[in-house]
Structure formats: structure tokens, C-alpha cells
Amino acid sequence: MDRPQPISPELLSDLRNLRILNRYSGSYRLIRYFLRRWIDRDDRVRILDLATGSGDIPRLVVEFARKAGGQVEIDAVDLQASTLEIARQLSAGFPEIRYHCADIHHFGDENSYDIVLFSLALHHFSCDQAVALLRRCRSLSRGKVLVADLCRSWFAKLGVDLLKRAGMLLLVLLVLAILRDCRNGQREYRERKRRSNEVHVHAVSQHSTST
Ligand SMILES: C[S@@+](CC[C@H](N)C(=O)[O-])C[C@H]1O[C@@H](n2cnc3c(N)ncnc32)[C@H](O)[C@@H]1O
């Protein structure tokens, strides 16, 4: 995900897993918790989402703001063009979000956002870079910064592994269900054909006995 690459099934699957992780690991809950305190009816809020991935966090923010009656304008930044292409496709119907292909070490002007979000990306950087990026978050924001990241543990690793395997298991079950449906369909078709032949033979034999 961190290297330049074309859109591929692997990239699509990695980004989908990340969205699932965000949804079920509590990331969305955490972000909503702060949004409830930060966005009110009739507010106009400028937001920056650093290292946005496929853009599910900005979409979550827009959905929240629409319900709350506030207006948001979001700049979402990522280094990978293909990841952003996927984010843009998923964000049709979200004109509040503008995607930028850029390095988060250099993007944006001081004090130009009300809220800066930086989710699940800090662990991608060295300690020195992480410190510099945290400083950047502070300088880009006029006040509010939300940084969320993974806490590595064997339990979390097990959860992610199970999630990946569950995805694979669902795929296998789906293929088996489709194959079973095809086999049943073929059997039904053969049976119907056999019956219609019988009726035909029966009709023919009745016809021949009556003439
Ligand atoms: C694990 S994803 C996090 C995505 C998203 N924030 C989330 O919470 O799901 C990390 C993202 O950081 C991006 N990234 C890594 N280094 C970057 C950099 N220097 N500038 C911009 N984006 C970067 C990667 O392309 C990747 O999409």
C-alpha cells in the first residue's frame, strides 16, 4: 500500500480490509466521539485528513456533518495516486472532499484548518519523522488535532489475521454456493427436459393410437 503501484486486486483488497478494520476496531466510534464535540449545526469547518488511504474517514466526517447540519470542506492527502483513484471512485456524491496527491511532510499552510485528522498512519514513519509530523499537525491546525494509531499487541494481530481469513472463507463459501446453484440448475433443466420428452412421447403415442 505504501509503494507506487497500479490499481490491483491486492490493493483493492488491502484498502477494503483497512475500511473494515476502521469500522470494527473502534476508529469510526472514536472519530464520531470528537466530531460530536467539534461540529455543530450551522458551523463551517475546514478539515485536513493526512494519509487518507481510500478516504473512508473523510466520507464518515461528511456524513456526520450533513446529519448534524454543519458544513465541512475537507482536503484529503495521500502519496499514492492509485489509492487516491480508488478514494475518488468511492467518493462520488461527496463534493465536500478534495483529494490531493502529495507528501504529508510538505502539504498545507500553517493555521489553515480547524481540524487536522491523522489516522492509522503514524506507525508508517520513523520516530524522528513521527515527531516532525505531529508538530506539523499542530502547526497546520488552528486548534483541533486528532491522531489515532494502532497499539500493536498479539491480540490485535490475531484480530486482523482472523478478519483476513474470514474474508477468504466468505469468498470460498460464496464460490461453493454458486457452484451448488449451477449444479442444481443443471439437474433441474435435465429433469424438465426429460419430463417434456416423456410428455411428447406420450402425446405422440396417443396421437398414433387414435389415427
Ligand atoms: C494505513 S493507511 C491509513 C489510511 C487512513 N488514514 C485510514 O485511517 O484508514 C496509510 C496511508 O498513508 C499513506 N502515506 C504513507 N506515507 C505518506 C506520505 N509521506 N505522504 C502522504 N501519504 C502517505 C499511504 O499511501 C497509505 O494510504
PDBQT file of the ligand as one rigid body, heavy atoms in Angstrom, charges set to zero:
ROOT
HETATM    1  C1  LIG A 301      -2.580   2.551   6.735  1.00  0.00    +0.000 C 
HETATM    2  S1  LIG A 301      -3.025   3.778   5.559  1.00  0.00    +0.000 S 
HETATM    3  C2  LIG A 301      -4.087   4.780   6.539  1.00  0.00    +0.000 C 
HETATM    4  C3  LIG A 301      -5.278   5.254   5.761  1.00  0.00    +0.000 C 
HETATM    5  C4  LIG A 301      -6.326   6.055   6.515  1.00  0.00    +0.000 C 
HETATM    6  N1  LIG A 301      -5.810   7.227   7.178  1.00  0.00    +0.000 N 
HETATM    7  C5  LIG A 301      -7.105   5.199   7.486  1.00  0.00    +0.000 C 
HETATM    8  O1  LIG A 301      -7.257   5.583   8.652  1.00  0.00    +0.000 OA
HETATM    9  O2  LIG A 301      -7.597   4.137   7.076  1.00  0.00    +0.000 OA
HETATM   10  C6  LIG A 301      -1.576   4.729   5.397  1.00  0.00    +0.000 C 
HETATM   11  C7  LIG A 301      -1.618   5.645   4.204  1.00  0.00    +0.000 C 
HETATM   12  O3  LIG A 301      -0.528   6.569   4.327  1.00  0.00    +0.000 OA
HETATM   13  C8  LIG A 301      -0.111   6.889   3.041  1.00  0.00    +0.000 C 
HETATM   14  N2  LIG A 301       1.232   7.518   3.139  1.00  0.00    +0.000 N 
HETATM   15  C9  LIG A 301       2.370   6.941   3.576  1.00  0.00    +0.000 A 
HETATM   16  N3  LIG A 301       3.362   7.846   3.544  1.00  0.00    +0.000 NA
HETATM   17  C10 LIG A 301       2.826   9.008   3.099  1.00  0.00    +0.000 A 
HETATM   18  C11 LIG A 301       3.360  10.318   2.858  1.00  0.00    +0.000 A 
HETATM   19  N4  LIG A 301       4.646  10.600   3.091  1.00  0.00    +0.000 N 
HETATM   20  N5  LIG A 301       2.532  11.287   2.390  1.00  0.00    +0.000 NA
HETATM   21  C12 LIG A 301       1.198  11.004   2.140  1.00  0.00    +0.000 A 
HETATM   22  N6  LIG A 301       0.655   9.790   2.366  1.00  0.00    +0.000 NA
HETATM   23  C13 LIG A 301       1.465   8.809   2.830  1.00  0.00    +0.000 A 
HETATM   24  C14 LIG A 301      -0.127   5.558   2.301  1.00  0.00    +0.000 C 
HETATM   25  O4  LIG A 301      -0.174   5.749   0.906  1.00  0.00    +0.000 OA
HETATM   26  C15 LIG A 301      -1.414   4.944   2.863  1.00  0.00    +0.000 C 
HETATM   27  O5  LIG A 301      -2.520   5.188   2.035  1.00  0.00    +0.000 OA
ENDROOT
TORSDOF 0
